[in-house]
């Protein structure tokens, strides 16, 4: 009994201290930023796919056996790089025959020139007839024409030898390999599907009702999950075709190529959905999201005040809201908000934009 009485007295004496300790809890230290006001368009996030701005089915101009193969899927090649080379044994033999024929014609031309000169001299002495001179003249001229034809044939053979190498048409990356070492390359057949690294484009479907708010040249931040970050893109045009049922139209947003970009991966972009209007911008760091609820903490009279907000647009590092409770200049917590409760005392340790 005596022990219980002592415990009751100790508890009674300790309670005021405990309560006082709760009342005297130090305020939470937070970093705040001011809400700004700006005229912007409400947006919605839409998802499209990433495509190469230019894709070529690289093909050979002649046929032959592939004896050299210098590329593979995923390889990045510079313009003019040799991708495959064809066997040229027969072509070189044909060229050698043409060179020999040209040498033979040169000898005949020289012989005919001497004969023509001799007959012209004899004709002056009235020894040779005019018909004999004419025959020698035209024979000499025919040989000269034959030499021109042979030289053109030789030039063509040189072109064919040059075309035995199939080269990259521009700076790009191999998307698909279609021919391998030892394959026979048919005339005009493709050896690879080749995408240009000059640029990529996000193809984004939008409702036709949103077209009035999209302007050529507008810039957007396009987020690529495969890269883990966003890249700034520019609206370059609209595909002049709409889906019959959905009436969706496709926007083309040009983005610079980056290593790791893959055709047909997702591209997410915030697009305008209405005319521009005045909205309040809150740093994204101030945002606390729970299922069905979006909250920020403002600092009012030294205490945290929870505000549920309606996100109208997302721009760079900000969210745009249209709530009346959020006004320009309002201080919102951007660091330390994850441990706050509504009405808790706070101490501002840093304030910025």
Secondary structure, DSSP 8 states (H G I E B T S, - for coil): -HHHHHHHHHHHHHHHHHHHHHHT---EEEEEEE-EEEEEEEEEEEEEEEEES-EEEEE-SS-EEEEEE---TT-EE-TT-EEEEE--HHHHHHHHHHHHHHHHHHHHHHHHHHHHHHHHHHHHTT-S-HHHHHHHHHHHHHHHHHHHHHHHHHHHHHHHHHTTEEE-SSSEEEEEE---TT-EE-TT-EEEEEEESS-EEEEEEEEGGGGGG--TT-EEEEEETTTTEEEEEEEEEEEEEE-TTT-EEEEEEEE---TT--TT-EEEEEEEEEEEEEEEEEEGGG-EEETTEEEEEEEETTEEEEEE--EEEEETTEEEE--TT--TT-EEEEESGGG--TT-BEEEEEEE-
